[in-house]
Structure formats: structure tokens, C-alpha cells
Amino acid sequence: MRGRWRVLAILCLARTLMGLHIQVVAAVAPFLMADLGLGYGEIGTLIGVFLLPGVVLAIPGGLVSRRFGDARTLTGGIVLLAGGTALLAVSDGFWSALAARLLSGAGGTLLTMQVAKIATDWFAGRELSTALGLMMGTFPLGIAAVMAGLPVIAAASSWRVAVAVIVGAALVILLVVAAVLRDPPVTAAPVSGRRWALPRHEALLMVVSGLIFSVVNAGLVIFTSFAPAWLRASGLDAVQAGVLASWTSWVMILALPLSGPLLDRTGRVHGWLVGGALAAAVACVMLPLSGLLGGPVFPWLVLFGLLMGPLAVGSMALPGAALRPEHRAIGFGLFFTMNYVGFGLLPAAAGILIDITQSAAAPFWFDAAAFLSIVPLALLFQRLQHRAAPRTS
């Protein structure tokens, strides 16, 4: 059906916006610091606070989606995303920039939830992993584009102009989404009882799958955030460390869309989650160990990027296998709430370990333990799913 692939193309455009907007502060950080007199701590806060609204808005966002429809909710998310970034472009200090990032993050929460739910509605039971892999692969593309392009624009003009360019991109995509995207032609069954209610077994499945997804996302952030610092501590200069560490992200851009067909054809999502988590833990351990022993570190950077494909796509596909269509709005809200909670706590814990141990390798030992926790969680999800045997469509 060509219609659903057209919908997926629109979702990919919307998902690219997340990469553009989440990293806009990081891309213009030196210019922002010089103009507004901000320190590194304030820049870090502006980067991280983007995800904070998701902790409290994910479940209400599901209720909004149920009330107003997926297409309208996604459109509203893009409006908030663009509006917050527009306010950032005219901010005159830290607090106004913070408010702008919170508003933008609220829009990002709605956008992230809706693209996942809409893709699941259109592709559940038919090439779902393929669709999710293609959609998720656009997120790092957005990050790469903003990190490469915005510093050039800011240097040639100003950081405000560079941020305004991202706002313009959001407005163009907003027009496309508003003009073309429609809700699925087959609507979900009416929801009986309370509008926010979710059956107990589906709620448990969303908690477990959300924890898995949060570990995958946080584990990726920990690995890619602390790899350059560890490489510098191992003797490389800043440029060499950055280029070498970037291989993980470049490989992941290819791994995400390729993993979808692999998962669809094998039909063994749980097996890939368990095997991928074990292998990712090995890569986290071997990176600092190889450096300590004088061995090559490049293969472990590449392996980790490859493993992120099946891990990210597989964990994102879990709600589609567990939720009834009429429960997806609130179910995805709970799924993303768990993701944002774990995403907020785990990277902070990894950073604290450096302060405690004074070792640049500490985050990788922590990351390995985090990935190992996916194994019992994936097995628990499989057991709960088989016990409940919910209907899917």
C-alpha cells in the first residue's frame, strides 16, 4: 500500500526535526557562551533540559492524542518545537533560554510519541521493524546536519541567524505534515471505561519495554558522550579523539535502517535484544581494556554502532507487539515516560562515577552493566507477553 509509505516519509521528515532541535544548543555553544556570558554548566543544562518535559508530559500527551487525533497532535508538537526554538533565537540570557528549551522540549515529547504511534498504527503486523528502522535513522541524520552546518552559519553571521534557520526548517516541515498527514483509515475500537485506563498486563509490558528502551538510549548517550574524553585521556588530541569517536554515530546511521528488515525477516526481536545487549556490554568493556593493553579501539567503536541498530529498532518495536490499537495512545505515553526517567538518570550516574573514581573508563564499566540489565528485562517482557497473549493488529 503506497499510502503508508508516504506517511512514513512524512514521519521521517518530522523525526529529523528532533535531531535538528535537540542539538541546536550544542551546535552554537561557543557563540552562545560568548554572547550571553554562559558557562559550560549552563550550556549543559540547556542541552539536557530539552528532555525533561517528557517525564511529566508523555502520558498527558497520549490523552491529547486520543482526544484530538494523531495528526493534529503531531502538528501541535511541531508548533511547540519551532516556537521554543524561535524564542531561543531571541533569548537575552540563561533563564529566557531555559524557558525556550522547556517549551521546545514539550513539543519534542509530543513529536517523538506521535511518530512512533503513527508508524505502529500503519505498519503493525507488516514490516513494522523496517518502518521504525527507517524512521529512527533520520534522527542521527538531523544531528549530523545541525552539528556540521550551524557552526558555519553562526561564524558567517550570528548564532541567532543559525538558530532561526532551524526554525525555518521546522515551519517548512510543519506545512508538509499539516497538508498531507491524516490519521489511519481504520480507527481503533472505542475505549471503554476511563479514558486514561490501561489494562494491567499491557501497563506492565509498557513499563518493562520502556525500561529497555531507556537503557538503549541512555547507553548510547553514555558511550558516545564519554568516548572522546576517554580517548583524549589515552593520549589523542581533541580533533583525533572526536573524529575517531564519531565512527560510532556514522555506523549507526547505516545500522538503523538495515536492522529493520533483518528483524522483520527473522521475527526474533527478543533474541536480537538479548544477543545485542550482551555484545554491547562486551564492546563497552573491551574499549577501555583494549586501550589499556595497547590494542586497537576502532573495532569496538564500530561494533557498538552496529549493535545500536537492532537494539534501538527492536526495543521501539515492542509496544506494537503488546498494545491493542485502542490502547496505543496511553500505552505509548507510559512507554516514553519510563524512557525519559531512565534517560535522565543513567547518564548523570555515569558522569558522577568519573568524579568519584577519577577514571575516564568508569562510564564504560557502568554502561556495560546497564546493557546487561536488558537481558532479564527482555526475558521478562517475553514471559509477560506469552502469559497475557494480547491481540494485535
Disulfide bonds with the S-S distance in Angstrom:
none
